[in-house]
Amino acid sequence: MKTVSLKSFFGNIQPEAGCDEAGRGCLAGPVFAAAVILPDNFDHPLLNDSKQLTEKQRNQLRTIIETEAVAWAVASVSNEEIDKINILNASILAMHKALSKLKIQPEFIIVDGNRFKPYKNITHQTIIKGDAKYKSIAAASILAKTHRDEFMENAAKKYPQYNWQQNKGYPTKKHRAAIAQYGTTPLHRLTYKLLETQIKIEFGI
């Protein structure tokens, strides 16, 4: 894997926290988000957008980030809440919850993507593909992904039919086939299209 060069900070306002989420496209489970404040000199040759890393690399970096970060936090929003407020609002809520858990309040926030809501009147900047551009967002993407994967692997022990230990709740053919065969679990997002051909119920007069 080629080494990527990520920027340390977006601006001169410190401390600066990077935020990202994991699990927006999943059919089951919570959405997770992380907020990370990194030290000025933090660097690692593997650090990158979590989607560009192997599971082993993500877990290796998780330990390093959690040990060396100035502050970090992970939070989640349940599938029930996702169904109530939609996945965009749930993702932003999870990021706000992660920010609120930081032991140091940031003065500036950078967020992966193009949608965010102000948090405590702290200035923020959304950055499309920010997890491949800035170290703190890449670190947040790794923590959100690894913590969520861990949650789904544990959930797979209770619901083994859905193969969550491998698909982590994403819409694979095996996952959808299991929903068709066994139905939904309390962790499924009922507002999502769970089957390729969603069953429609016609109500007669």
VENJO-V729065 format. One record per pair of residues at least 24 apart in sequence whose ideal C-beta (glycine too) atoms are under 10 Angstrom apart, sorted by the first residue. I is the first residue (numbers start at 0). J is the second residue. D is the distance in Angstrom with one decimal. If there is no record, write none. Layout:
I/J/D  I/J/D
//
This chain:
0/44/9.2  0/45/7.5  0/47/8.0  0/51/7.6  0/52/8.0  0/53/8.5  0/56/8.1  1/44/10.0  1/47/9.6  1/51/9.9  2/43/9.9  2/44/5.2  2/45/8.1  2/46/9.2  2/47/8.7  3/44/9.0  3/45/9.2  3/46/7.8  3/47/5.2  3/48/8.5  3/51/7.9  3/131/7.0  3/132/9.2  3/137/8.7  4/42/9.9  4/132/9.7  4/134/10.0  5/42/8.6  5/43/9.7  5/46/6.2  5/47/7.3  5/48/9.2  5/129/9.8  5/130/9.2  5/131/7.6  5/132/6.3  5/133/5.9  5/134/4.7  5/135/9.0  5/136/8.6  5/137/5.9  5/138/9.4  6/109/9.8  6/126/10.0  6/129/9.7  6/132/6.1  6/133/5.3  6/134/6.9  6/135/9.5  6/136/9.7  7/37/7.4  7/38/9.4  7/39/6.8  7/40/8.5  7/41/7.4  7/42/8.2  7/133/7.7  7/134/5.6  7/135/8.1  8/37/8.7  8/39/8.2  8/107/8.4  8/109/8.3  8/133/7.5  8/134/8.2  8/135/7.7  9/107/7.2  9/108/9.4  9/109/4.8  9/123/9.9  9/124/5.7  9/126/7.2  9/129/8.6  9/132/8.9  9/133/6.3  9/135/8.8  9/136/9.2  10/106/9.7  10/107/6.0  10/109/8.4  10/122/8.6  10/124/7.6  11/107/8.8  12/105/8.7  12/106/4.9  12/107/4.0  12/108/9.7  12/121/9.4  12/122/6.9  13/39/8.4  13/69/9.7  13/105/8.4  13/106/6.3  13/107/7.3  14/38/9.7  14/39/10.0  14/69/6.5  14/70/7.7  14/101/9.0  14/103/5.9  14/104/8.1  14/105/5.0  14/106/6.0  14/107/7.7  14/108/10.0  14/135/9.7  15/105/6.1  15/106/7.2  15/107/4.5  15/108/7.4  15/109/6.4  15/122/9.9  15/124/9.4  15/133/8.9  15/135/6.6  16/68/10.0  16/69/9.3  16/70/7.7  16/71/9.1  16/72/9.2  16/94/9.7  16/97/8.9  16/98/6.6  16/101/6.6  16/103/8.6  16/104/8.7  16/105/3.7  16/106/8.8  16/107/7.4  16/108/5.2  16/109/7.4  16/110/9.2  16/118/9.5  16/121/8.7  16/123/9.2  16/135/6.5  16/136/9.4  16/139/8.1  17/71/9.8  17/105/9.2  17/108/7.9  17/109/5.3  17/110/7.8  17/111/7.8  17/126/9.2  17/129/7.4  17/130/8.4  17/133/5.9  17/134/7.3  17/135/2.7  17/136/3.9  17/137/7.5  17/138/6.4  17/139/4.8  17/140/8.5  18/72/10.0  18/90/9.8  18/91/9.3  18/93/9.2  18/94/4.6  18/95/9.0  18/97/6.7  18/98/6.8  18/105/9.4  18/108/6.2  18/109/7.2  18/110/4.7  18/111/6.9  18/112/9.3  18/115/7.9  18/118/8.9  18/123/8.5  18/125/9.6  18/129/8.9  18/130/10.0  18/135/8.3  18/136/6.9  18/139/5.4  18/140/9.3  18/143/8.8  19/48/8.8  19/49/8.0  19/90/9.4  19/94/7.8  19/97/9.4  19/109/9.6  19/110/7.5  19/111/4.2  19/112/8.0  19/129/7.4  19/130/5.4  19/133/9.9  19/135/9.1  19/136/5.3  19/137/8.0  19/138/8.6  19/139/4.1  19/140/4.1  19/141/8.6  19/142/8.4  19/143/5.6  19/144/8.6  20/74/9.7  20/75/9.5  20/76/9.2  20/86/9.4  20/89/8.8  20/90/4.5  20/91/8.4  20/92/9.9  20/93/5.8  20/94/6.2  20/97/8.9  20/110/9.2  20/111/7.6  20/112/8.3  20/139/8.4  20/140/8.3  20/143/5.6  20/144/9.3  20/147/8.9  21/49/7.2  21/50/9.5  21/73/9.6  21/75/9.5  21/90/9.3  21/93/9.3  21/139/9.3  21/140/7.0  21/141/9.1  21/142/8.7  21/143/3.9  21/144/4.3  21/145/8.5  21/146/7.9  21/147/4.6  21/148/8.1  21/167/9.0  22/75/8.5  22/76/9.6  22/78/9.7  22/81/9.3  22/86/9.0  22/89/9.7  22/90/8.6  22/93/9.1  22/143/7.8  22/144/8.3  22/146/10.0  22/147/5.0  22/148/9.1  22/150/9.0  22/151/8.3  22/167/7.7  22/168/6.8  22/169/8.4  22/188/9.9  23/81/9.2  23/86/5.4  23/87/8.2  23/89/8.6  23/90/5.8  23/93/10.0  23/112/9.5  24/86/8.4  24/168/9.1  24/169/6.3  24/170/7.2  24/191/8.9  25/78/8.7  25/81/9.4  25/86/9.3  25/147/8.4  25/151/8.1  25/163/9.4  25/166/8.7  25/167/6.9  25/168/3.7  25/169/5.3  25/170/7.6  25/174/9.2  25/186/9.6  25/187/9.5  25/188/7.3  25/191/8.3  26/78/9.1  26/161/9.0  26/166/9.0  26/168/5.9  26/169/7.1  26/170/5.1  26/171/9.2  26/174/6.3  26/175/7.7  26/178/7.4  26/183/9.0  26/186/9.3  26/187/6.2  26/188/6.0  26/189/9.8  26/191/5.3  26/192/8.3  26/193/5.6  26/194/9.6  27/78/6.6  27/151/7.7  27/154/7.8  27/158/8.5  27/161/7.0  27/163/7.0  27/166/9.2  27/167/9.0  27/168/4.1  27/169/8.9  27/170/9.4  27/174/7.8  27/178/8.8  27/183/8.2  27/184/6.7  27/185/9.4  27/186/4.7  27/187/4.7  27/188/6.4  27/191/8.7  27/193/8.7  28/75/8.7  28/77/8.7  28/78/6.2  28/81/9.3  28/147/7.1  28/148/9.9  28/150/6.4  28/151/5.3  28/154/6.5  28/163/7.6  28/167/7.6  28/168/4.3  28/169/9.6  28/184/9.7  28/186/5.4  28/187/8.5  28/188/8.1  29/74/9.3  29/75/4.0  29/76/5.8  29/77/5.0  29/78/6.1  29/79/9.3  29/80/8.2  29/81/7.5  29/89/8.4  29/93/7.8  29/146/9.9  29/147/7.3  29/150/6.8  29/151/9.2  29/154/9.8  29/168/9.2  29/186/8.2  29/188/9.5  30/74/9.6  30/75/6.6  30/76/5.4  30/77/8.7  30/78/8.4  30/80/8.9  30/81/6.3  30/86/6.6  30/87/9.9  30/89/5.3  30/90/5.4  30/91/9.8  30/92/8.7  30/93/5.4  30/94/9.6  30/143/8.7  30/147/7.8  30/188/9.3  31/73/6.3  31/74/7.3  31/75/4.7  31/76/8.3  31/90/9.4  31/93/6.4  31/94/9.9  31/97/8.6  31/142/8.4  31/143/4.6  31/144/7.7  31/145/9.1  31/146/5.4  31/147/3.9  31/148/9.0  31/149/9.5  31/150/7.2  31/151/9.8  32/72/9.1  32/73/7.2  32/74/5.8  32/75/7.4  32/76/8.0  32/89/9.3  32/90/6.6  32/91/8.4  32/92/8.4  32/93/3.6  32/94/4.3  32/95/8.3  32/96/7.1  32/97/4.8  32/98/8.7  32/110/9.7  32/111/9.8  32/139/7.6  32/140/9.8  32/142/9.0  32/143/5.4  32/146/9.4  32/147/9.2  33/61/9.9  33/64/9.0  33/68/10.0  33/71/6.7  33/72/6.8  33/73/4.8  33/74/7.8  33/93/8.9  33/94/8.2  33/97/5.5  33/98/9.8  33/100/9.8  33/135/9.8  33/136/9.5  33/138/7.7  33/139/4.1  33/140/7.5  33/141/7.9  33/142/3.8  33/143/4.2  33/144/8.6  33/145/9.2  33/146/7.2  33/147/9.5  34/68/9.8  34/70/7.9  34/71/7.0  34/72/5.3  34/73/8.2  34/74/8.2  34/93/9.8  34/94/6.7  34/95/9.1  34/96/9.0  34/97/4.1  34/98/4.7  34/99/8.8  34/100/7.6  34/101/5.6  34/105/7.7  34/108/7.9  34/110/9.5  34/118/9.5  34/135/8.6  34/136/9.9  34/138/9.7  34/139/6.1  34/142/8.7  34/143/9.3  35/64/6.6  35/65/9.2  35/68/5.4  35/69/8.5  35/70/7.5  35/71/4.7  35/72/8.1  35/73/9.4  35/97/8.9  35/101/8.6  35/105/9.8  35/134/8.6  35/135/5.0  35/136/8.0  35/137/8.9  35/138/4.3  35/139/4.6  35/140/9.3  35/141/8.8  35/142/6.5  35/143/9.6  36/68/6.3  36/69/4.4  36/70/4.5  36/71/7.2  36/72/9.5  36/101/6.7  36/102/9.1  36/103/6.1  36/104/9.5  36/105/6.0  36/106/10.0  36/108/10.0  36/135/6.8  36/138/9.3  36/139/9.8  37/64/7.9  37/67/7.7  37/68/5.7  37/69/6.5  37/70/9.1  37/71/8.8  37/133/9.5  37/134/5.7  37/135/5.0  37/137/9.6  37/138/6.1  37/139/9.7  38/67/6.7  38/68/7.5  38/69/5.4  39/69/9.2  40/67/9.6  41/67/6.1  41/68/7.6  41/69/8.7  41/134/6.3  41/135/8.5  41/138/8.0  42/67/10.0  42/134/7.5  43/67/8.8  43/134/8.6  43/137/9.6  43/138/9.1  45/137/9.9  45/141/9.6  46/134/6.0  46/137/5.4  46/138/6.9  46/141/8.0  47/130/8.0  47/131/6.6  47/134/9.6  47/137/5.7  47/140/8.8  47/141/8.6  48/111/8.6  48/128/7.6  48/129/8.9  48/130/4.0  48/131/4.3  48/132/8.8  48/136/8.4  48/137/5.8  48/140/5.8  48/141/8.6  48/144/9.7  49/130/6.9  49/131/10.0  49/137/7.4  49/138/9.3  49/139/9.0  49/140/4.2  49/141/4.7  49/142/8.7  49/143/7.6  49/144/4.2  49/145/7.7  49/148/9.7  50/130/7.8  50/131/8.8  50/140/7.7  50/144/8.0  51/130/8.9  51/131/7.3  51/137/9.1  51/140/9.6  52/137/9.3  52/140/9.3  52/141/7.2  52/144/8.7  52/145/9.9  54/144/9.2  54/145/8.4  54/148/7.4  56/141/8.8  57/140/9.1  57/141/5.4  57/142/9.2  57/144/6.1  57/145/5.2  57/148/8.0  58/141/9.0  58/144/9.9  58/145/5.9  58/148/8.8  58/149/9.2  59/141/9.6  59/145/9.9  60/137/8.8  60/138/7.6  60/141/5.1  60/142/8.9  60/145/8.3  61/138/9.1  61/141/5.9  61/142/6.1  61/144/8.7  61/145/4.5  61/146/8.0  61/148/9.9  61/149/9.4  62/145/9.4  63/138/9.1  63/141/9.4  64/134/9.7  64/135/9.6  64/137/9.3  64/138/4.7  64/139/8.8  64/141/6.3  64/142/6.2  64/145/9.4  65/138/9.4  65/141/9.8  65/142/7.2  65/145/9.6  67/138/9.5  68/101/9.7  68/135/8.6  68/138/6.9  68/139/9.7  68/142/8.8  69/101/9.1  69/102/8.7  69/103/6.3  69/105/9.7  69/135/9.8  70/100/9.1  70/101/4.6  70/102/4.9  70/103/4.5  70/104/9.0  70/105/8.3  71/97/8.6  71/100/9.0  71/101/7.4  71/102/8.9  71/135/9.5  71/138/7.5  71/139/8.0  71/142/6.2  72/96/8.3  72/97/4.7  72/98/7.3  72/99/7.9  72/100/3.6  72/101/5.0  72/102/8.0  72/139/9.5  72/142/8.5  73/97/6.0  73/100/7.8  73/139/8.8  73/142/5.5  73/143/6.5  73/145/8.9  73/146/4.7  73/147/8.6  74/98/8.5  74/99/7.8  74/100/6.1  74/143/9.1  74/146/9.2  75/143/9.0  75/146/7.8  75/147/7.4  75/150/7.3  77/185/9.7  77/186/8.6  77/188/9.6  78/168/9.0  78/184/9.4  78/185/8.1  78/186/5.6  78/187/6.6  78/188/4.7  78/189/8.0  78/190/9.3  78/191/9.0  79/185/8.4  79/186/9.3  79/188/8.7  79/189/8.8  81/188/5.4  81/189/9.4  81/190/7.4  81/191/8.5  82/187/9.4  82/188/5.9  82/189/5.5  82/190/4.6  82/191/8.4  83/190/8.8  85/190/7.6  86/188/7.9  86/190/8.5  86/191/8.3  87/112/9.4  87/114/6.1  87/115/10.0  87/116/9.8  88/114/9.6  88/116/8.4  89/188/9.6  90/114/8.2  90/115/9.3  90/143/9.9  91/115/6.0  91/116/5.2  91/118/8.9  92/116/8.7  93/143/8.3  94/118/7.8  94/123/9.8  94/139/8.7  94/143/9.1  95/119/8.7  97/139/8.0  97/142/8.8  97/143/8.1  98/123/9.7  105/135/9.5  108/135/9.6  109/133/5.9  109/135/6.7  109/136/6.0  109/139/9.3  110/136/7.4  110/139/9.0  111/136/5.0  111/137/8.9  111/139/7.5  111/140/6.6  111/143/9.6  112/136/9.6  150/186/9.5  151/186/8.7  154/184/8.3  154/185/9.9  154/186/6.0  157/184/8.3  157/185/9.7  157/186/8.9  158/184/5.1  158/185/9.1  158/186/7.2  158/187/9.5  160/184/8.9  161/186/8.9  161/187/8.8  170/194/9.7  170/195/9.0
//
